[in-house]
Structure formats: structure tokens, C-alpha cells
């Protein structure tokens, strides 16, 4: 009788444990499914240098948010890819190394593909084409490239304008000086530490609007200059971004951004 009673109790205990286990399994599964349902979007870390109005900059009068043509564009690309955009501001000459080191996933910063960059990163299709201009003070007496003889020309380090400045300097016997950020070029021109600066037209337009002491004229020999989004070598992001850019162009969204942010120097 004791053995029968023991066996009966053992069966009851096993049944209770099994029932508890089933409830716990169901609860765990339900929790897991809930987590999946509330899973956050994948984050795309985007490197930029927010000193390049109107492409990427901070309007300190309105806050600390990075805004501009490139920023609006990458957010639209992010929507197409279904990812959350996380911006990281850094010096322009640090962007490609940061991309190589995996600190950011993509770079959008008014960047033009060139031979040196294309050796270490890949680029998307172009999304904007622009002109290069020489910006000077109105009282500088500089009206054309020949007037730059013996002068100091400011350029952003590691930019297409640096290469352009070196070419012009050789032709007219001028000196090129690099600066980390565009505002430094303008500040040094105003304080006469620089005589001129080479920037792209859309960027110059912003400074001409806010400073009536400045004027600009186009570079005589315009290099092929277009902007693209940089991604790590071999990344499948390139094809995904190209698809998104094409869709945005077909939808007229890129044209809308150009009308919102960009104007040529008159």
C-alpha cells in the first residue's frame, strides 16, 4: 500500500511540475514575441562635418541640431532603408578614417569621390553637382585668378578645394594654407591672415548673404565635382543607398531639397 501511495504522489507531483513548465514556456514565448514586436529600428551611424552650410551645419541661433541639404537627404534615405539615423559630427579630414575604422557606417558631408578616397572606401551614385568659387573681401582688389599672385589662399584640409587650390597656386605663384573647418577660412580672411578662400558655390552663397564685405567669382577651370555618400569597401549598403537615391530622384524629393537649400552664386 505504501508503494502504491508513493507512486500515486509521484505521478501527481510530476503532473504539477509539467503544468508549471508549460505555463512558464508559454510566458517566455509570449515575452519573446512581445520583444520582437517592439524591437527598435537598426541604427545607421552617419559621419558628417557640420561646418558646411547649406549642406550640413548648426544654426546656433535656433539650437544645436545639425541641419542642411545632406542631413535632410540622409534622413530620407534612412526612411527608405527602414533605419534610424544617428549623426556624428567630426572634422572633415577624420571622416574617411572613421569610416575605415568602423566608427561610422556611412559618410555624407558634401564629399566628392577622388582617386585617393576611392582606394579605401566605396561611393554611392552622385546626388548633387556643384561649382567651385573663389571668395574674397570686396576691398581685396582680387577680381580674377591672376590677381591671386603672391596671395594666401585658404582651403579646407583634405577637400577637393585643397587640390584645386594647389593647382591654381602653381599657375599664379600663390600660397595655399589649409584650415580644418570652413568658418576658419572666412574668419582668417576677415582678419587678413588669408587673402582668399576656395569653396563651393552653395557654401559661398550663405556667407555672401550674411556678410556684405564678401564677394565671389567662379573658378576658371571647373573640375568635375559631384557629391556622393561614402560607405566601407565592399559594403552592400552601396547598392541599397543607390536604390534609395534613385527612388528619391524619381519621386522629385532631391529636386525639392535643392530648391529648399541650394542656390548658385550670382
For each residue, the residues with C-beta under 8 A, 3 or more apart:
1: 4 5
2: 5 6
3: 6 7
4: 1 7 8
5: 1 2 8 9
6: 2 3 9 10
7: 3 4 10 11
8: 4 5 11 12
9: 5 6 12 13
10: 6 7 13 14
11: 7 8 14 15
12: 8 9 15 16
13: 9 10 16 17
14: 10 11 17 18
15: 11 12 18 19
16: 12 13 19 20
17: 13 14 20 21
18: 14 15 21 22
19: 15 16 22 23
20: 16 17 23 24
21: 17 18 24 25
22: 18 19 25 26
23: 19 20 26 27
24: 20 21 27 28
25: 21 22 28 29
26: 22 23 29 30
27: 23 24 30 31
28: 24 25 31 32
29: 25 26 32 33
30: 26 27 33 34
31: 27 28 34 35
32: 28 29 35 36
33: 29 30 36 37
34: 30 31 37 38
35: 31 32 38 39
36: 32 33 39
37: 33 34
38: 34 35
39: 35 36
40: 43 84
41: 82 83 84
42: 82 83 84
43: 40 83 84 85 86
44: 78 81 83 84 85 86 105 106
45: 86 88 103 104 105 106
46: 74 85 86 87 88 104 105 106 107 108
47: 88 90 95 98 99 103 104 106 107 108 109
48: 56 66 70 71 87 88 89 90 95 107 108 109
49: 52 56 89 90 91 92 95 109 181
50: 56 57 58 66 68 89
51: 56 57 92 181 182 183
52: 49 55 56 57 68 92 109 110 182 203
53: 56 57 68 203 206
54: 57 68 69 202 203 205 206 261 262
55: 52 68 69 70 109 110 202 203 227 261
56: 48 49 50 51 52 53 66 67 68 69 70 71 108 109 110
57: 50 51 52 53 54 66 67 68
58: 50 63 64 65 66 67
59: 62 63 67
60: 63 64
61:
62: 59 65
63: 58 59 60
64: 58 60
65: 58 62
66: 48 50 56 57 58 71 87 89
67: 56 57 58 59 71 72
68: 50 52 53 54 55 56 57 71 72 261
69: 54 55 56 72 73 128 202 257 258 260 261 262
70: 48 55 56 73 74 108 109 110 227
71: 48 56 66 67 68 74 75 87 108
72: 67 68 69 75 76 257 260 261
73: 69 70 76 77 108 127 248 254 257
74: 46 70 71 77 78 85 106 108 229
75: 71 72 78 79 85
76: 72 73 79 80 244 248 253
77: 73 74 80 81 229 241 244 245 248
78: 44 74 75 81 82 83 84 85
79: 75 76 82
80: 76 77 243 244 247 248
81: 44 77 78 240 241 244
82: 41 42 78 79
83: 41 42 43 44 78
84: 40 41 42 43 44 78
85: 43 44 46 74 75 78
86: 43 44 45 46
87: 46 48 66 71
88: 45 46 47 48 98 103 104
89: 48 49 50 66
90: 47 48 49 94 95 98
91: 49 94 95 180 181
92: 49 51 52 95 109 156 157 158 159 180 181
93: 96 157 158 180
94: 90 91 97 98
95: 47 48 49 90 91 92 98 99 104 107 109 111 230
96: 93 99 100 107 117 120 121 158 230
97: 94 100 101
98: 47 88 90 94 95 101 103 104 107
99: 47 95 96 102 103 104 105 106 107 121 230 231 232
100: 96 97 120 121 232
101: 97 98
102: 99 232
103: 45 47 88 98 99
104: 45 46 47 88 95 98 99 107
105: 44 45 46 99 231 232 237
106: 44 45 46 47 74 99 229 230 231 237 241
107: 46 47 48 95 96 98 99 104 111 121 229 230 231
108: 46 47 48 56 70 71 73 74 111 229 230
109: 47 48 49 52 55 56 70 92 95
110: 52 55 56 70 200 203 227
111: 95 107 108 117 227 228 229 230
112: 160 225 226 227 228
113: 117 118 123 226 228 230
114: 117 118 160 163
115: 118 119
116: 119 120
117: 96 111 113 114 120 121 123 230
118: 113 114 115 121 122 123
119: 115 116
120: 96 100 116 117 233
121: 96 99 100 107 117 118 230 231 232 233
122: 118 230 231 232 233 234 235 238
123: 113 117 118 228 229 230 231 238
124: 127 228 229 230 231 238 241 242 245
125: 228 242 245 246
126: 129 226 227 228
127: 73 124 226 227 228 229 245 249 254
128: 69 226 227 254 258 262
129: 126 225 226 227
130: 200 201 202 225 226 227 262
131: 200 201 218 219 222 225 264 265
132: 160 161 164 198 199 200 201 218 219 222 223 225
133: 198 199 200 201 204 216 217 218 219 265
134: 142 145 148 153 196 197 198 216 217 218 219
135: 186 189 196 197 198 199 204 207 208 214 215 216
136: 140 142 189 195 196 197 214 215 216
137: 140 189 190 213 214 215
138: 213 214 215
139: 213
140: 136 137 195 196
141: 147
142: 134 136 147 148 151 195 196
143: 147 217
144: 147 217 220
145: 134 148 168 171 172 219 220
146: 149 172
147: 141 142 143 144 151
148: 134 142 145 151 153 168 169 172 174 195 196
149: 146 172 173 174
150: 173 174
151: 142 147 148 174 175 195 196
152: 174 175 176 177 193 194 195 196
153: 134 148 165 168 169 174 175 176 177 194 195 196 197 198
154: 177 178 179 184 185 188 189 194 196 197 198
155: 159 161 162 164 165 176 177 178 179 185 197 198
156: 92 159 161 162 178 179 180 181 182 185 199
157: 92 93 162 178 179 180
158: 92 93 96 162
159: 92 155 156 162 163
160: 112 114 132 163 164 223 225
161: 132 155 156 164 165 198 199 200
162: 155 156 157 158 159 165 166 176 178
163: 114 159 160 166 167 223
164: 132 155 160 161 167 168 198 219 223
165: 153 155 161 162 168 169 176 198
166: 162 163 169 170 176
167: 163 164 170 171
168: 145 148 153 164 165 171 172 174 198 219
169: 148 153 165 166 172 173 174 175 176
170: 166 167 173
171: 145 167 168
172: 145 146 148 149 168 169
173: 149 150 169 170
174: 148 149 150 151 152 153 168 169
175: 151 152 153 169
176: 152 153 155 162 165 166 169
177: 152 153 154 155 194
178: 154 155 156 157 162
179: 154 155 156 157 182 184 185 188
180: 91 92 93 156 157 184
181: 49 51 91 92 156 184 185
182: 51 52 156 179 185 186 199 203
183: 51 186 187
184: 154 179 180 181 187 188
185: 154 155 156 179 181 182 188 189 194 197 199
186: 135 182 183 189 190 197 207 211 214
187: 183 184 190 191
188: 154 179 184 185 191 193 194
189: 135 136 137 154 185 186 192 193 194 195 196 197 214
190: 137 186 187 211 213
191: 187 188
192: 189 195
193: 152 188 189
194: 152 153 154 177 185 188 189 197
195: 136 140 142 148 151 152 153 189 192
196: 134 135 136 140 142 148 151 152 153 154 189
197: 134 135 136 153 154 155 185 186 189 194
198: 132 133 134 135 153 154 155 161 164 165 168 219
199: 132 133 135 156 161 182 185 203 204 207
200: 110 130 131 132 133 161 203 204 225
201: 130 131 132 133 204 205 216 218 264 265
202: 54 55 69 130 205 206 261 262 263 264
203: 52 53 54 55 110 182 199 200 206 207
204: 133 135 199 200 201 207 208 216 265
205: 54 201 202 208 209 263 264 265
206: 53 54 202 203 209 210
207: 135 186 199 203 204 210 211 214
208: 135 204 205 211 214 215 216 265
209: 205 206
210: 206 207
211: 186 190 207 208 214
212:
213: 137 138 139 190
214: 135 136 137 138 186 189 207 208 211
215: 135 136 137 138 208
216: 133 134 135 136 201 204 208 265
217: 133 134 143 144 265
218: 131 132 133 134 201 222 265
219: 131 132 133 134 145 164 168 198 222 223
220: 144 145
221:
222: 131 132 218 219 225
223: 132 160 163 164 219
224:
225: 112 129 130 131 132 160 200 222
226: 112 113 126 127 128 129 130
227: 55 70 110 111 112 126 127 128 129 130
228: 111 112 113 123 124 125 126 127
229: 74 77 106 107 108 111 123 124 127 241 245
230: 95 96 99 106 107 108 111 113 117 121 122 123 124
231: 99 105 106 107 121 122 123 124 235 237 238 241
232: 99 100 102 105 121 122 235 237
233: 120 121 122
234: 122
235: 122 231 232 238
236: 239 240
237: 105 106 231 232 240 241
238: 122 123 124 231 235 241 242
239: 236 242 243
240: 81 236 237 243 244
241: 77 81 106 124 229 231 237 238 244 245
242: 124 125 238 239 245 246
243: 80 239 240 246 247
244: 76 77 80 81 240 241 247 248
245: 77 124 125 127 229 241 242 248 249 254
246: 125 242 243 249 250
247: 80 243 244 250 251
248: 73 76 77 80 244 245 251 253 254
249: 127 245 246 252 253 254 255
250: 246 247
251: 247 248
252: 249 255 256
253: 76 248 249 256 257
254: 73 127 128 245 248 249 257 258
255: 249 252 258 259
256: 252 253 259 260
257: 69 72 73 253 254 260 261 262
258: 69 128 254 255 261 262
259: 255 256 262
260: 69 72 256 257
261: 54 55 68 69 72 202 257 258
262: 54 69 128 130 202 257 258 259
263: 202 205
264: 131 201 202 205
265: 131 133 201 204 205 208 216 217 218
266:
